Amino acid sequence: MNTAVHRLVGLLLVLAALLPAGSAAAFADPPVSVEVQDTAGVLDQNKLIPALEGIEFHEPTRVVIYTYNGSTEDNLNEEVLRFARSGHPEWISPDGQKWADGMFIFALDPIGRHVGTYMGEDRKVSLEQRSDIQDAAKDLFRDAQWTDGTIAGVRRGAELINQPWYLSAAFLIIAWVTAGTAALGAAAWITVRAVTRSSSRKEIERGDQSYASVSMDLEVTELNAGTIPEASRYGGHVLEKHRTFLNRYNTASQLSNKVHALSRRDLGRRRHLKLAREYADAASELDALDDVIADTNALLNKAGTWPAAWDRQLAPFRKDLAGLEQLLTKRHGQGDSATAAALRSFRDQSHRDIERWTAELAEAKISPEKALDRLYDARSRLAVLLENHAQTVIEGFAKNEREAQLMRKEMQAAQDGLNHKRRRSYEPSILGTVYPSYNFFSVATFNSGLNTGVSGVSSARGGGGSTTGYGSSGGSFSGSGSSSSF
């Protein structure tokens, strides 16, 4: 592989020699001016303007930022042209048919979720490049980072507008292919190996932390399991998990021995990364289970540490209650609906219930099993309320039954509790050990399903495609520009 590396270096030098001497100074011109028309009121101009003034273009360019609050059905191109005609004729060419020379307009509609780019004829780029500029901002816009997204979009525009031929993607691709596919393959091989090696080490470190914790507490775990009341419904289920604990620990020990025997070179291979992840996952699950065994023993026997164990059982429910308002006030959250009101009422009542259950548990008015029963009932009730609200959200966003079915499918997939490796997630609690993860419809699950569902429907509508026309009011205007949704 050293020969391949040497060949790659040599080819890079050849490629560098092919480029014009002035390429280092390809970016030399800050904007001639920066004008911000933030009618939507979403931009931090103290941050935006200095950032834009520091961006270098290939040619002197006037930069205009325009925002307005529209709707999903709006044509952003038509709105930008209307705004320019009514108050900023200097943005338009003297004949009224194009955008003015030297002009780059970046437009944003945060409510309708549209982004647009418009250029004078001497600054125009291809439709594909306009989409590239818009795409550079979309991830930030989806997170409502309007200022940062605008900066990212303008920066990408500066790279593409009047880009010298020798910096174009087409030229670089041809140059690299001509210079040698083998060299690129060598570089890719080296990069993949390095990334895989680093990932393997991180997984082994993750596994070691959990494995060390489990090993240190092994005797304590066995003592805790030995005093869990088996007659308890919750205790019995946790003990069933414990019966395989030592076997799983032995498996983790064997995996630990295998991954620590791997050489530096071995760590760069994909199959060994898979082995390292298997070790880390096995150790992490054991680490979570021994904590649950300890909490089960402490809570069911009302040992001295039972209040902390009870708090850990409440933690997932409290997290859901705390996240409800953000869910209901987000875009498409249908926060003013009847099902949203039911969720808010349930949240307020649940906070009072948690205090009451804890007090009654402390005063021995209810048993630990009864407290867990009440927690289970409350979380089950929340799941029903979230399912009801999911239907409200779907009805509010979907335009037809096909879109509604797509959203329901995504909601169900999220509720099924599969992680990115298609394995069911595990909640490290007594209820999470006794019941499957999908038994409870959490706020995080709801958010995940909603985001995926909205994204899927938007894509199916073709919302991500570019719109180039200026609408019925545009007349014969044919300036270079387009918009798309995010």
HUGI-V165282 format. One record per helix or strand of 2 or more residues. SS is the DSSP state (~ for helix, > for strand). FROM is the first residue (numbers start at 1). TO is the last residue. If there is no record, write none. Layout:
ss = <SS	SS>
from = <FROM	FROM>
to = <TO	TO>
This chain:
ss = <~	~	>	>	~	>	>	~	~	>	>	~	~	~	~	~	~	~	~	~	~	~	~	~	~	~	~	~	>>
from = <2	21	29	33	45	56	62	76	89	103	114	127	146	165	169	218	233	245	266	270	306	338	368	401	430	437	443	472	480>
to = <18	25	30	38	53	57	67	87	91	109	119	142	160	167	216	226	242	260	268	300	329	362	397	415	434	439	460	474	485>
